[in-house]
Amino acid sequence: MLCKKEGCGGTVSGGICPACGTAAEEGAQAASGVRQAVTASMKMILDGETPTSKDDLLRASEKFQSMVPDDYASWRLQANLLLSAIKQIETRQMEADETVTLMGVPLTDVNLRQACEKALRNCAHFAQSFEDRVGIIDEANKVRMRTWF
């Protein structure tokens, strides 16, 4: 079955178009299909094997925007995407740019850190154990911008 997204031209298999990541079904199956497509497209980010480019981050962000983060995996995906962008800005692989947005967040260090901290804290709400929750909160505190009083 051909993908119904305009300009895609991919073939849908298992309810997902591998070319653009859109789900062909409605309802709960579509949400899980989109999550699977997002997970597949963000495999490099999650594994951290190789740094991704700005274009890869923006493509993953576009796919991720169609999801509503309502569980641990969704919040973790969002946090990993933001962490990857922060790392690229820190290592100067990518320049900060306020005109470009990643999941609605301007591509600047301060904004990315605030959004990542929020995503990690939301992720902690869904942690399976107390130890996992503490670890995620520690990670959120490391991402947080340093302030001087």
Secondary structure, DSSP 8 states (H G I E B T S, - for coil): -B--STTT--B-BTTB-TTT--BSS-THHHHHHHHHHHHHHTHHHHHTSS---HHHHHHHHHHHTTS---SHHHHHHHHHHHHHHHHHHHTTSS--EEEEEETTEEESHHHHHHHHHHHHHHHHHT-SSHHHHHHHHHHHHHHS-----
